[in-house]
Amino acid sequence: MAKVKISSLNPRTKKGRAAAGKGIKVKLLRDEKGKIIRVFSLDANSDAFGSKLRYTFGRSVAKARRENKKKFGAPDRVLVRN
C-alpha cells in the first residue's frame, strides 16, 4: 500500500538571522567595563532597508524585555509593590 504524505506546496520563508541577509552586520565590541556587547549595524543602501530595520529593532526590543524580566520580574515595566 502506498504511503500518503501531506505537505505544503508553498516555499518556506526564511526566519531569524537568515532572513536578515547581507544588509545586517553583527559586531562584537567591548564597553567601558570590558564586557563584550553585540551591536547590529545596517547598510543604508540595502535593497530592503525597511524590513531589515524592523528586524534589528525587534531584536533590540526582545533583548531589552529579557533583561527587564531578569531584573524586575516583568518585561514591560517595573512592578511597584506596597
C-alpha positions as CSV (number, residue, x, y, z in Angstrom):
1,M,0.0,0.0,0.0
2,A,1.3,3.5,-0.8
3,K,2.1,5.9,1.9
4,V,0.3,9.3,1.9
5,K,2.4,12.3,2.5
6,I,0.7,15.7,3.2
7,S,2.8,18.8,2.8
8,S,2.5,22.4,1.8
9,L,3.3,23.4,-1.7
10,N,4.3,26.9,-0.6
11,P,8.0,27.5,-0.3
12,R,9.3,28.0,3.2
13,T,10.2,31.5,4.3
14,K,13.4,32.3,6.0
15,K,13.3,33.2,9.6
16,G,15.7,34.8,12.0
17,R,19.2,35.7,11.0
18,A,18.9,34.1,7.6
19,A,16.0,36.5,6.8
20,A,18.2,39.5,7.7
21,G,20.6,38.8,4.8
22,K,23.6,40.7,3.8
23,G,22.4,44.2,4.9
24,I,22.9,43.5,8.6
25,K,26.3,43.0,10.2
26,V,26.9,41.9,13.8
27,K,29.8,43.4,15.6
28,L,31.2,42.4,19.0
29,L,32.5,45.4,20.9
30,R,33.7,46.0,24.5
31,D,32.1,48.6,26.7
32,E,33.9,50.7,29.4
33,K,33.9,47.9,31.9
34,G,35.3,45.4,29.4
35,K,32.1,43.5,28.9
36,I,31.5,42.2,25.4
37,I,28.4,43.6,23.7
38,R,26.8,42.7,20.4
39,V,25.9,45.6,18.1
40,F,23.8,45.3,14.9
41,S,24.7,47.6,12.0
42,L,22.6,48.3,8.9
43,D,23.6,49.1,5.4
44,A,21.6,52.2,4.4
45,N,21.9,51.3,0.8
46,S,20.4,47.8,1.1
47,D,17.5,46.7,-1.1
48,A,15.1,46.1,1.8
49,F,16.2,48.6,4.4
50,G,12.8,48.9,6.0
51,S,12.4,45.2,6.7
52,K,16.0,45.0,8.0
53,L,15.5,48.0,10.2
54,R,12.4,46.3,11.6
55,Y,14.3,43.1,12.2
56,T,17.1,44.8,14.1
57,F,14.6,46.9,16.1
58,G,12.7,43.8,17.0
59,R,15.9,42.1,18.2
60,S,16.8,45.1,20.4
61,V,13.3,45.2,21.9
62,A,13.4,41.4,22.6
63,K,16.7,41.8,24.3
64,A,15.5,44.7,26.5
65,R,12.5,42.7,27.5
66,R,14.6,39.7,28.5
67,E,16.8,42.0,30.6
68,N,13.9,43.7,32.3
69,K,12.3,40.4,33.1
70,K,15.5,39.2,34.8
71,K,16.0,42.4,36.7
72,F,12.4,43.4,37.6
73,G,10.2,40.3,37.0
74,A,8.2,42.0,34.3
75,P,9.2,42.5,30.6
76,D,7.4,45.8,30.1
77,R,7.5,47.9,33.3
78,V,8.7,47.9,36.8
79,L,6.2,46.5,39.2
80,V,5.6,48.6,42.3
81,R,4.7,46.6,45.4
82,N,3.3,48.2,48.5
